[in-house]
Amino acid sequence: MNSKRRTRLWRQADSMMKMMACALTMTFCLAALSMAQAQSDWDEPFPPHRIADQIYYVGSKGLSTYLIATKEGHILINSSFERTLPLIRASVEKLGFKFTDVKILLASHAHNDHVEGHARLKELTGAQVFVMQGDDGVISTGGEGQYLYTMKWKPCKVDRVLKDGDKVSLGGVTLTAHLTPGHTRGCTTWTLRAKDAGKTNNVVIIGSPNVNPGYQMANNVDYPEIASDFARTFQTLKSLPCDIFLGAHGNYYRMEAKYEKLKSGAAGNPFVDPQGYRVYIADREKFYLETLNRQKKKRGTGYSRNSEHPGRQFAGFGVPPSGGRKRQ
């Protein structure tokens, strides 16, 4: 190889490296922007409100927490951050309930924006903590063993490890835990029945069907079964009867718009939205399949925990999918 050709090849290689560095920088900036957008409403109070029957929303604007009130105490789904516990407590008490009457603490999935406050809430209320198998180790160790993310929080004792289909009952209310893995290994979708205006409704509280930025669907050495887990999740979600559609973040089910309808006194319960449920699941499955197929076509798609990736520190962020919602 003559010197001119060698020089030309070196220049081409240098140009390619600069382009790759530029692309990586742009990806990082987009991830950081998405994170900022997602986080902007995580600490913002939102009016607590009744959804149906004994189900109440007591979370922040961006992070969903649900109170299921019973005559024998209460069930709470998601503690969010430790710093947002005062907000949750204030919402519970504004509705006329005692925060210390929370007897059972559940979770949508083991990411810090949903479970960091578990240990502190358990200390404050004495609640029993029930967690789906696959996420139990993450919560009990305070963040160890997560896929992709490395945030840590205060470890919380898990009192009961759940399996797919297990029931959680208190005061005449029964919830069913459905394993819907992929977003995390123990991601859990909760179902229960609730009466409203004389009708009994099927309520689905989605754990998360979202493929976050940085998730590797193909050749994933850290979570080899992630693609098949997501496939299982969509199969499960499509099989569930749903009248009232809720989720780990309010933007899954257009909470703000529905709350405005509730506040206006419009006829009917705005949270009854079976069509919205089907549309959301279809949108998220479409994005999952597109991501999987795109990654399969690429060479060298393997991901290891030692790889650097923008957004690695953050669990709950995303960019708008085709439907305009954030992925979380």
NUBAFI-467633 format. One record per residue: x, y, z of N, C-alpha, C in turn; residue in one letter. Coordinates in pm, whole numbers, padded with zeros to 5 digits, always signed. Layout:
! NUBAFI-467633
XYZXYZXYZA/...
***
This chain:
! NUBAFI-467633
+00087-00119+00000+00000+00000+00000+00090+00124+00000M/+00068+00214-00102+00152+00333-00106+00110+00435-00001N/+00196+00531+00020+00173+00627+00128+00050+00714+00104S/+00021+00751-00023-00096+00835-00052-00225+00761-00018K/-00229+00632-00055-00350+00554-00027-00367+00534+00124R/-00253+00512+00193-00259+00493+00337-00310+00622+00405R/-00261+00735+00356-00305+00863+00413-00454+00884+00390T/-00502+00849+00267-00643+00865+00236-00731+00777+00325R/-00686+00654+00349-00762+00562+00434-00767+00612+00578L/-00654+00664+00625-00650+00718+00761-00746+00837+00774W/-00750+00922+00672-00839+01037+00676-00987+00993+00677R/-01017+00889+00595-01153+00837+00593-01193+00779+00729Q/-01099+00706+00789-01127+00647+00921-01148+00756+01025A/-01063+00861+01017-01075+00971+01112-01209+01043+01095D/-01252+01059+00970-01379+01124+00943-01495+01042+00999S/-01487+00910+00982-01592+00822+01034-01599+00829+01186M/-01483+00833+01251-01480+00841+01397-01542+00971+01446M/-01515+01080+01375-01571+01209+01413-01723+01208+01397K/-01771+01144+01289-01915+01135+01267-01981+01052+01377M/-01915+00942+01416-01969+00858+01523-01974+00933+01655M/-01867+01010+01682-01863+01088+01806-01973+01193+01807A/-01996+01255+01692-02100+01355+01681-02238+01293+01705C/-02260+01174+01646-02388+01104+01663-02409+01066+01809A/-02302+01020+01874-02313+00983+02015-02348+01104+02102L/-02284+01217+02070-02311+01339+02144-02457+01382+02127T/-02507+01373+02003-02646+01409+01977-02741+01316+02053M/-02708+01186+02055-02791+01089+02126-02794+01122+02275T/-02679+01156+02329-02672+01191+02471-02756+01314+02501F/-02748+01414+02414-02825+01537+02436-02975+01510+02430C/-03016+01426+02334-03158+01391+02324-03204+01315+02446L/-03118+01223+02495-03154+01147+02616-03166+01239+02736A/-03072+01333+02747-03076+01427+02859-03201+01515+02851A/-03236+01559+02729-03356+01640+02711-03480+01561+02749L/-03486+01435+02706-03600+01350+02740-03611+01332+02890S/-03496+01315+02954-03496+01298+03098-03552+01422+03167M/-03509+01538+03120-03555+01662+03180-03705+01679+03163A/-03755+01642+03043-03898+01652+03018-03976+01560+03110Q/-03927+01437+03126-03997+01340+03209-03993+01380+03355A/-03880+01432+03399-03862+01465+03539-03934+01592+03581Q/-03966+01676+03486-04018+01808+03520-04146+01802+03603S/-04226+01697+03587-04352+01689+03661-04351+01578+03767D/-04237+01517+03793-04232+01409+03891-04256+01459+04033W/-04212+01581+04062-04226+01636+04197-04342+01734+04208D/-04418+01749+04101-04526+01846+04099-04655+01787+04157E/-04712+01850+04257-04837+01797+04315-04949+01792+04211P/-05040+01697+04231-05158+01687+04145-05278+01659+04234F/-05394+01717+04203-05508+01698+04292-05544+01550+04310P/-05549+01503+04434-05593+01364+04456-05739+01352+04415P/-05777+01236+04364-05914+01221+04316-05957+01075+04314H/-06086+01057+04323-06144+00924+04316-06156+00883+04169R/-06113+00763+04139-06123+00709+04004-06251+00628+03989I/-06272+00537+04080-06395+00457+04083-06396+00378+04213A/-06515+00363+04270-06532+00279+04388-06432+00318+04496D/-06343+00225+04533-06246+00250+04640-06107+00286+04588Q/-06096+00320+04461-05966+00347+04399-05946+00498+04385I/-05832+00545+04436-05802+00688+04435-05661+00712+04379Y/-05647+00826+04314-05514+00869+04267-05455+00961+04371Y/-05332+00929+04419-05266+01010+04522-05121+01041+04485V/-05087+01028+04358-04950+01051+04315-04923+01194+04274G/-04804+01216+04219-04767+01347+04166-04821+01358+04024S/-04794+01468+03960-04841+01487+03823-04779+01386+03728K/-04654+01349+03754-04583+01260+03662-04564+01118+03708G/-04584+01090+03837-04562+00957+03892-04689+00908+03961L/-04742+00798+03911-04870+00749+03963-04855+00670+04092S/-04939+00703+04187-04956+00625+04309-05105+00608+04330T/-05146+00484+04358-05288+00455+04374-05316+00405+04515Y/-05424+00456+04572-05472+00414+04702-05599+00332+04682L/-05599+00210+04735-05720+00129+04737-05763+00123+04883I/-05868+00195+04914-05912+00212+05052-06011+00101+05090A/-05989+00040+05205-06081-00063+05253-06111-00040+05401T/-06211-00109+05451-06251-00096+05591-06149-00155+05687K/-06054-00233+05635-05952-00297+05719-05813-00237+05698E/-05808-00122+05635-05680-00061+05602-05669-00043+05452G/-05554+00006+05408-05542+00044+05267-05426-00027+05197H/-05441-00036+05066-05335-00086+04978-05283+00032+04899I/-05152+00045+04888-05090+00152+04810-05005+00090+04701L/-05020+00139+04580-04938+00094+04468-04842+00206+04430I/-04714+00182+04450-04601+00271+04419-04578+00377+04528N/-04455+00380+04575-04414+00480+04674-04343+00598+04610S/-04307+00584+04481-04230+00686+04408-04098+00715+04480S/-04051+00838+04474-03925+00873+04540-03947+00896+04689F/-03842+00883+04767-03854+00915+04910-03890+01062+04927E/-03839+01147+04841-03865+01290+04853-04010+01326+04821R/-04081+01237+04750-04221+01267+04716-04320+01203+04813T/-04272+01133+04914-04362+01072+05012-04449+01177+05085L/-04394+01293+05123-04481+01392+05185-04597+01434+05094P/-04572+01440+04964-04676+01475+04868-04784+01366+04868L/-04742+01239+04866-04837+01127+04867-04916+01127+04997I/-04846+01147+05107-04914+01148+05237-05019+01260+05243R/-04984+01377+05194-05077+01489+05194-05201+01458+05110A/-05181+01390+04999-05293+01355+04912-05386+01254+04980S/-05327+01155+05045-05406+01054+05116-05490+01122+05225V/-05428+01211+05300-05498+01276+05410-05600+01378+05361E/-05575+01440+05246-05671+01534+05189-05800+01464+05151K/-05789+01337+05116-05907+01257+05081-05982+01208+05204L/-05923+01231+05321-05989+01192+05445-05945+01059+05503G/-05835+01004+05450-05784+00876+05499-05658+00898+05583F/-05625+00799+05665-05504+00804+05745-05389+00735+05669K/-05280+00806+05657-05163+00749+05589-05112+00625+05663F/-05122+00628+05795-05073+00516+05877-05162+00393+05866T/-05276+00405+05797-05363+00290+05775-05324+00209+05652D/-05217+00249+05584-05168+00170+05470-05111+00039+05525V/-05168-00073+05484-05129-00204+05535-05045-00284+05437K/-05065-00260+05307-04993-00335+05204-04937-00237+05102I/-04809-00254+05068-04743-00170+04969-04702-00256+04849L/-04748-00217+04730-04721-00288+04606-04640-00198+04512L/-04606-00251+04395-04529-00172+04298-04564-00211+04156A/-04545-00116+04065-04559-00142+03922-04434-00211+03868S/-04318-00156+03904-04191-00218+03864-04078-00154+03944H/-03967-00226+03951-03857-00185+04039-03760-00089+03971A/-03807+00031+03943-03723+00143+03905-03737+00249+04014H/-03634+00327+04031-03630+00417+04148-03745+00516+04153N/-03798+00556+04038-03906+00653+04039-04039+00595+04087D/-04042+00464+04111-04164+00400+04162-04145+00333+04298H/-04021+00301+04335-04002+00222+04458-03897+00277+04554V/-03833+00388+04521-03729+00440+04610-03783+00469+04749E/-03911+00508+04758-03969+00543+04887-04020+00425+04967G/-04005+00303+04916-04061+00185+04984-04013+00171+05129H/-03883+00179+05149-03828+00155+05283-03881+00258+05383A/-03882+00384+05342-03929+00489+05432-04079+00476+05458R/-04156+00442+05356-04299+00426+05375-04329+00309+05469L/-04251+00204+05455-04266+00089+05544-04237+00129+05688K/-04134+00212+05707-04101+00261+05842-04214+00345+05900E/-04276+00428+05818-04378+00521+05864-04511+00452+05895L/-04541+00346+05820-04675+00285+05831-04675+00143+05883T/-04560+00074+05875-04555-00066+05911-04616-00157+05805G/-04637-00104+05686-04699-00181+05578-04615-00302+05539A/-04683-00407+05497-04619-00525+05441-04588-00497+05294Q/-04470-00535+05250-04428-00509+05112-04434-00638+05031V/-04516-00636+04926-04531-00751+04837-04474-00714+04701F/-04386-00801+04646-04317-00771+04521-04315-00895+04432V/-04334-00873+04303-04329-00982+04206-04187-01040+04196M/-04182-01173+04184-04054-01240+04164-03987-01184+04039Q/-03861-01152+04052-03788-01088+03943-03752-00945+03978G/-03838-00880+04056-03810-00746+04107-03781-00748+04256D/-03806-00859+04322-03791-00866+04467-03647-00841+04511D/-03551-00898+04440-03411-00879+04475-03365-00736+04457G/-03418-00670+04355-03381-00530+04329-03428-00441+04444V/-03551-00463+04490-03605-00381+04598-03538-00413+04731I/-03515-00540+04758-03457-00578+04887-03311-00536+04901S/-03241-00516+04789-03101-00473+04793-03084-00324+04765T/-03194-00255+04735-03184-00113+04708-03128-00079+04571G/-03165-00159+04471-03127-00125+04334-03028-00218+04268G/-02979-00318+04339-02885-00412+04278-02957-00503+04179E/-02889-00533+04068-02942-00631+03974-03038-00576+03870G/-03050-00443+03857-03134-00387+03753-03070-00408+03617Q/-03152-00417+03514-03100-00412+03379-03082-00267+03338Y/-02965-00234+03287-02927-00105+03230-02902+00005+03333L/-02986+00015+03436-02976+00127+03528-02892+00093+03651Y/-02836+00197+03712-02744+00177+03823-02778+00258+03948T/-02897+00322+03948-02935+00402+04065-02948+00312+04187M/-02918+00366+04302-02931+00292+04428-03025+00368+04522K/-03087+00295+04612-03174+00355+04712-03171+00270+04838W/-03243+00309+04938-03241+00238+05065-03307+00101+05049K/-03238-00008+05086-03297-00142+05075-03425-00153+05157P/-03516-00233+05107-03644-00252+05175-03676-00401+05187C/-03710-00444+05305-03745-00584+05325-03871-00618+05247K/-03866-00730+05176-03983-00779+05103-04049-00888+05187V/-04174-00866+05222-04245-00958+05311-04309-01075+05237D/-04341-01054+05111-04400-01161+05031-04356-01149+04887R/-04303-01258+04832-04263-01261+04692-04379-01321+04612V/-04427-01243+04515-04543-01283+04437-04503-01360+04312L/-04594-01439+04264-04580-01508+04136-04697-01469+04046K/-04682-01494+03919-04786-01459+03823-04919-01520+03864D/-05021-01436+03872-05154-01483+03906-05188-01481+04054G/-05092-01445+04138-05119-01440+04283-05222-01332+04315D/-05296-01355+04422-05397-01262+04467-05348-01187+04591K/-05387-01061+04600-05360-00979+04717-05494-00926+04765V/-05533-00962+04886-05665-00927+04937-05657-00852+05068S/-05748-00756+05084-05758-00681+05208-05896-00616+05213L/-05967-00635+05323-06094-00566+05344-06198-00586+05237G/-06202-00705+05179-06302-00733+05077-06261-00696+04936G/-06141-00642+04918-06090-00606+04784-05980-00704+04747V/-05984-00753+04624-05881-00847+04577-05818-00796+04448T/-05686-00789+04447-05610-00754+04328-05539-00879+04278L/-05524-00890+04147-05449-00999+04087-05321-00944+04026T/-05209-01010+04057-05079-00968+04005-05049-01044+03875A/-05029-00971+03768-04994-01031+03639-04849-00996+03606H/-04767-01097+03588-04629-01074+03548-04627-01024+03404L/-04577-00902+03385-04566-00844+03251-04422-00792+03233T/-04328-00885+03216-04185-00851+03219-04135-00787+03090P/-04012-00737+03098-03947-00673+02986-03894-00537+03030G/-03986-00450+03071-03943-00320+03125-03854-00345+03246H/-03895-00435+03333-03810-00497+03435-03848-00645+03437T/-03767-00725+03501-03794-00869+03503-03920-00903+03582R/-03954-00819+03680-04072-00847+03761-04182-00742+03744G/-04181-00673+03634-04282-00571+03608-04421-00632+03627C/-04508-00560+03697-04637-00616+03738-04753-00529+03694T/-04849-00591+03629-04974-00525+03596-05080-00577+03693T/-05152-00483+03754-05251-00519+03855-05392-00507+03799W/-05476-00604+03831-05617-00596+03791-05706-00613+03913T/-05820-00548+03908-05922-00563+04011-06055-00519+03952L/-06161-00538+04026-06294-00497+03982-06344-00385+04071R/-06410-00288+04009-06457-00172+04083-06594-00130+04032A/-06682-00099+04125-06817-00056+04087-06818+00095+04064K/-06897+00135+03966-06915+00277+03939-07049+00295+03869D/-07133+00381+03925-07266+00408+03869-07346+00281+03847A/-07334+00189+03943-07411+00067+03935-07353-00042+03847G/-07240-00015+03785-07177-00113+03697-07044-00158+03755K/-07015-00286+03739-06885-00338+03782-06788-00332+03666T/-06676-00264+03687-06576-00243+03581-06450-00324+03607N/-06387-00369+03500-06255-00431+03506-06150-00321+03501N/-06068-00315+03604-05964-00213+03614-05828-00276+03586V/-05750-00213+03498-05615-00260+03466-05517-00147+03495V/-05421-00174+03584-05315-00078+03617-05185-00132+03557I/-05148-00079+03441-05035-00132+03365-04903-00102+03435I/-04818-00205+03446-04685-00188+03505-04595-00103+03419G/-04575-00142+03296-04510-00066+03189-04481-00159+03073S/-04526-00123+02953-04495-00200+02833-04388-00132+02749P/-04312-00040+02810-04228+00050+02733-04083+00006+02717N/-04035+00020+02595-03896-00005+02561-03823+00128+02577V/-03751+00144+02686-03685+00270+02715-03563+00292+02625N/-03520+00416+02610-03396+00443+02536-03281+00363+02596P/-03206+00297+02512-03093+00216+02558-03126+00070+02576G/-03253+00033+02575-03290-00107+02589-03250-00183+02463Y/-03183-00296+02484-03135-00377+02372-03224-00500+02358Q/-03297-00509+02248-03389-00619+02224-03320-00741+02163M/-03213-00719+02091-03145-00828+02021-03006-00851+02080A/-02972-00978+02099-02839-01016+02148-02802-00945+02279N/-02893-00944+02371-02872-00877+02499-02808-00976+02596N/-02682-00955+02628-02611-01050+02714-02646-01034+02862V/-02697-00915+02900-02734-00892+03039-02875-00939+03070D/-02961-00934+02971-03102-00973+02987-03140-01047+02860Y/-03092-01171+02844-03110-01244+02717-03255-01265+02676P/-03344-01275+02774-03484-01306+02745-03570-01181+02732E/-03511-01064+02720-03588-00940+02722-03690-00934+02608I/-03653-00975+02487-03746-00967+02375-03864-01061+02395A/-03837-01184+02437-03945-01279+02460-04031-01237+02579S/-03969-01170+02677-04046-01120+02791-04144-01011+02746D/-04098-00919+02662-04188-00817+02610-04300-00881+02528F/-04266-00982+02447-04368-01050+02368-04475-01111+02459A/-04430-01171+02568-04524-01228+02665-04612-01120+02726R/-04551-01006+02756-04626-00896+02816-04740-00850+02725T/-04710-00832+02597-04815-00785+02507-04924-00889+02489F/-04886-01015+02490-04986-01120+02483-05079-01115+02605Q/-05018-01095+02722-05096-01087+02845-05187-00965+02845T/-05131-00849+02813-05208-00725+02817-05326-00729+02720L/-05306-00788+02603-05414-00796+02506-05524-00892+02548K/-05491-00982+02641-05589-01081+02686-05674-01031+02803S/-05633-00921+02866-05702-00874+02986-05826-00792+02950L/-05940-00823+03009-06056-00736+02990-06034-00605+03062P/-06063-00494+02997-06034-00363+03056-06145-00264+03029C/-06196-00205+03134-06289-00093+03124-06219+00036+03167D/-06156+00030+03286-06084+00145+03340-05935+00119+03324I/-05869+00209+03252-05730+00195+03210-05645+00294+03290F/-05550+00238+03370-05458+00318+03449-05316+00270+03424L/-05216+00338+03482-05079+00294+03459-04980+00358+03555G/-04855+00316+03544-04748+00361+03634-04717+00509+03620A/-04752+00567+03506-04742+00711+03484-04876+00757+03427H/-04919+00875+03469-05049+00923+03425-05059+00945+03276G/-04945+00974+03211-04953+00999+03067-04982+00872+02986N/-04973+00755+03048-05015+00633+02978-05161+00647+02936Y/-05243+00699+03028-05388+00698+03006-05449+00838+02998Y/-05366+00938+02969-05411+01077+02952-05482+01126+03078R/-05415+01106+03191-05474+01138+03321-05519+01283+03330M/-05435+01376+03289-05469+01517+03306-05597+01554+03233E/-05612+01509+03109-05732+01539+03031-05855+01475+03095A/-05839+01353+03143-05952+01283+03204-05990+01347+03338K/-05890+01393+03411-05921+01461+03537-05999+01590+03511Y/-05964+01663+03406-06036+01786+03373-06183+01755+03343E/-06207+01644+03274-06346+01604+03247-06418+01568+03377K/-06345+01499+03465-06403+01463+03595-06439+01588+03673L/-06350+01685+03673-06370+01809+03748-06484+01892+03691K/-06505+01882+03561-06610+01960+03496-06749+01907+03524S/-06756+01783+03577-06885+01723+03605-06953+01664+03483G/-06875+01639+03378-06931+01580+03256-06992+01444+03286A/-07093+01407+03210-07162+01280+03231-07068+01163+03209A/-07086+01059+03290-07004+00939+03275-06871+00951+03346G/-06804+00837+03359-06673+00833+03423-06565+00841+03315N/-06487+00949+03311-06387+00963+03204-06277+00857+03207P/-06261+00790+03321-06156+00688+03330-06199+00556+03268F/-06327+00542+03236-06373+00424+03162-06334+00445+03017V/-06237+00370+02970-06177+00396+02839-06118+00268+02779D/-06202+00170+02747-06148+00045+02690-06079+00064+02556P/-06129+00159+02475-06066+00184+02346-05928+00246+02364Q/-05916+00338+02459-05786+00399+02487-05684+00295+02530G/-05729+00197+02607-05640+00087+02648-05588+00011+02528Y/-05677-00027+02437-05636-00104+02320-05541-00024+02231R/-05570+00105+02215-05484+00191+02131-05345+00203+02192V/-05339+00222+02323-05210+00237+02390-05126+00110+02377Y/-05187-00004+02402-05114-00131+02393-05065-00155+02250I/-05149-00127+02152-05110-00146+02012-04993-00055+01975A/-04996+00069+02023-04888+00164+01996-04756+00117+02056D/-04762+00069+02180-04641+00025+02248-04587-00105+02188R/-04675-00194+02144-04629-00317+02080-04565-00286+01945E/-04623-00193+01872-04566-00150+01743-04425-00097+01762K/-04407-00013+01864-04274+00042+01888-04176-00068+01928F/-04220-00162+02012-04135-00275+02051-04091-00354+01929Y/-04183-00388+01839-04150-00468+01722-04058-00392+01627L/-04082-00264+01611-03994-00183+01527-03852-00179+01582E/-03841-00162+01714-03709-00160+01778-03640-00295+01764T/-03713-00402+01789-03657-00536+01778-03607-00564+01636L/-03688-00534+01537-03650-00561+01398-03533-00475+01353N/-03532-00349+01397-03420-00262+01361-03290-00311+01421R/-03294-00353+01546-03172-00400+01613-03125-00534+01557Q/-03217-00617+01516-03179-00745+01457-03102-00727+01326K/-03135-00620+01255-03071-00596+01127-02929-00541+01141K/-02902-00486+01257-02770-00429+01279-02671-00536+01320K/-02548-00517+01284-02442-00608+01326-02387-00561+01461R/-02340-00658+01539-02275-00625+01665-02369-00557+01762G/-02493-00612+01777-02591-00548+01864-02579-00590+02009T/-02480-00671+02043-02468-00717+02181-02445-00602+02277G/-02504-00613+02394-02488-00509+02496-02440-00573+02625Y/-02346-00513+02690-02299-00565+02819-02308-00455+02922S/-02307-00493+03047-02320-00395+03154-02202-00300+03159R/-02093-00334+03088-01977-00247+03088-01982-00143+02977N/-02086-00155+02891-02099-00059+02782-02145+00075+02836S/-02098+00180+02772-02145+00313+02807-02266+00343+02720E/-02369+00400+02780-02487+00435+02702-02554+00556+02763H/-02589+00655+02679-02659+00772+02732-02787+00729+02803P/-02812+00791+02918-02934+00762+02992-02923+00643+03084G/-02805+00585+03097-02788+00465+03177-02828+00485+03323R/-02819+00608+03371-02848+00634+03512-02997+00655+03539Q/-03078+00662+03433-03216+00707+03453-03314+00600+03411F/-03417+00579+03496-03509+00470+03471-03639+00511+03407A/-03687+00631+03433-03824+00660+03399-03844+00754+03283G/-03743+00775+03195-03759+00877+03095-03782+00816+02958F/-03820+00903+02866-03836+00856+02729-03866+00972+02638G/-03879+00943+02509-03917+01043+02413-04052+01004+02357V/-04128+01100+02305-04263+01068+02260-04264+00964+02149P/-04345+00857+02160-04364+00762+02052-04461+00819+01951P/-04511+00735+01862-04598+00783+01757-04724+00847+01812S/-04767+00802+01928-04888+00856+01988-04864+00981+02069G/-04738+01028+02078-04708+01152+02148-04688+01136+02297G/-04685+01015+02347-04665+00996+02491-04518+00967+02519R/-04477+00993+02642-04342+00958+02682-04334+00809+02708K/-04219+00751+02681-04199+00609+02713-04142+00600+02853R/-04211+00523+02940-04165+00512+03078-04195+00375+03133Q/
***
